[in-house]
Amino acid sequence: MRVADLDTPALIVDLDRLEANLDRVAAFARAADLTLRPHTKTHKTPHIAQLQLARGAAGITVAKLGEAEAMAAAGIDDIFIAHQIVGPQKIERLLALAERLKITVGVDSRDVAAPLSTASAQRGIRLPVLIEVDIGLRRCGIPPGQVPDFTREINALPGLNLSGLFTYPGQVYAARTENEVAGIAAYECRILNDLTRQISPLLGVAPRVSGGSTPTAPHYVAGCGLTEIRPGSYVFNDRTQIDRWAAQPTDCALTVLATVVSTPEPGRAVLDAGSKSLAADLAPDSPGHGMLKEDNHAVLVKLNEEHGFLDLSDAVLKPKVGDKVEVIPNHSCVVSNLFDEIVAARGGEVLETWPIVARGKSR
Amino acid sequence: MRVADLDTPALIVDLDRLEANLDRVAAFARAADLTLRPHTKTHKTPHIAQLQLARGAAGITVAKLGEAEAMAAAGIDDIFIAHQIVGPQKIERLLALAERLKITVGVDSRDVAAPLSTASAQRGIRLPVLIEVDIGLRRCGIPPGQVPDFTREINALPGLNLSGLFTYPGQVYAARTENEVAGIAAYECRILNDLTRQISPLLGVAPRVSGGSTPTAPHYVAGCGLTEIRPGSYVFNDRTQIDRWAAQPTDCALTVLATVVSTPEPGRAVLDAGSKSLAADLAPDSPGHGMLKEDNHAVLVKLNEEHGFLDLSDAVLKPKVGDKVEVIPNHSCVVSNLFDEIVAARGGEVLETWPIVARGKSR
């Protein structure tokens, strides 16, 4: 079956592009002598996680415990949850996983760490944890200056195996130039290098130091201060990555296949895909909510829930009612969370359909 | 079980508020002698559709065929799909439904109508259709001036039962004052009244004339020119409806229960709910991406996918790590599409859990 024969909206991954993206970032990690632990929140699909592991990833990252459970059920046995796990139900679920596979979690306060410590110790587990450091995003994490004291505090708690540090240079999405992206990567490395020197004597071993993102991934070098990177979006790319100099339009592997349902006047068309298929996220610089793979000058200037407002005034493509088009979204990580399956295609031919097993697993 | 004992993020509906919302808009429709055909895209939940029908709704509206199938499977037998149905797979699915229940669809071009006509006639069906009229949203629909000619054209097609007109005054969400909302409702009525006069002789019967929205719902009166309204958001309300003078904060029935996972500094907290639980939609006027039910001055100023950045600088509430809070979202219709179930609660006590059967049914 051809992609163009599918009913719409449908989520499509172009396997040629996906594989090229996987190879490119795996090569960055190898060249910089970094462990690659891709963030699978982007795809939530065990099949794609396996493709990442097959290309040398040491394990995976997830954002939530529910994603970890879904990935563990698919046989993946080394998972970092890049979040704070809070509350008795979650701690119970976490420790059930920790008893059968290697699962690491973040901590950024005693309030988070103490209940984990108590529960792990009671079950005779030494749970691997990484301290979250805030290097500028102002989300979770402690300031770098507090890391040595907090390292001592966490290291003294039973039931926890403090393995190192992690950070996320998410401020990279506000960078205005490619040089600024490189600067953020360099800043991240410098801070983490300093912290490594300070905490190595406290841990007695070289710490695991995890950071990175898709835009910063090309900017790390061997000995830079990180031991591990966790890029996520690189598998699919999207308009956000194009805007952040991490991809070209031809690197965008994920699209939403949609049908033109109305062409009310020349230069304007309406698609059967809106914010319930494409999400309302904005791109850093690109206007609107997506562009067509077939003609990047055809832009979705507005979304209602089930309608995409397509502006064709600068486009060569002039689709008619019934024509199908592929939309490159602004932010692929949220789009994959709206569909139950991804259709894997090569050269426009449908090869497989992969369930997005961790879709909606935000708990 | 108490709501506060649930694991997070969880989607909660406050039944007292839901029932008050249902009653209020049902009363508007009764007072204006209008058929109420609520748009169920807001909740995608057959259980809530049944509550609407029990309060006098004549049938339901859906945005997509997949939603219609889900609602039909739950026993609902009078459904309007307020969209254009395009493509052979969808037409086949539509006619399978049309053979067993009353299902009406929109048409706004011959390109949409002709294949429906051919397929319906072949199966010996007379499919009810409404012509979509654009009264200012510039989405789908024909301009009012073209309605008489298009009525003649559609009325002549076999297999279709042209029953009237529908429109959607979605430009109401760009209104800057409550007077402007009333003006948009009045404009809608005037246009549809004129069109009714023009097409009644062509149809030989009084047309079904369907319009409306949650913000305009209070502004219709008997004999206004509409015969039916299709408000959707009123069941839950949200910050968008507050901004459009359609609700007070205490009318917001839908919340996302979230846990505070980090309090990096005074005035700032991080929730375990981000854009994958709350969606990135903006409200017309209110800042950020949501506010706490417990303290409306606590605002989610930014969302990452699984993190909510809570600004407490103007708030009295000072939640600690582990505390649970309820977030009133910007746009409830897209939030319900992110969860598999809604927890129905009264006075903070969990009563039932309803599957969101049509979640993700955008096809």
Interface residues (C-beta under 8 A of the other chain):
Chain A: D7 T8 P9 A10 K41 A63 K64 H83 Q84 V86 G87 Q89 K90 D108 S109 D111 V112 D134 R138 R139 C140 G141 I142 G170 T259 V260 V261 S262 T263 P264 R268 V270 D272 A273 S275 K276 S277 A279 A280 D281 L282 N304 E305 E306 H307 F309 K320 V321 G322 C333 V334 N337 L338 F339 D340 G360 S362 R363
Chain B: D7 T8 P9 A10 K41 A63 K64 H83 Q84 V86 G87 Q89 K90 D108 S109 D111 V112 D134 R138 R139 C140 G141 I142 G170 T259 V260 V261 S262 T263 P264 R268 V270 D272 A273 S275 K276 S277 A279 A280 D281 L282 N304 E305 E306 H307 F309 K320 V321 G322 C333 V334 N337 L338 F339 D340 G360 S362 R363
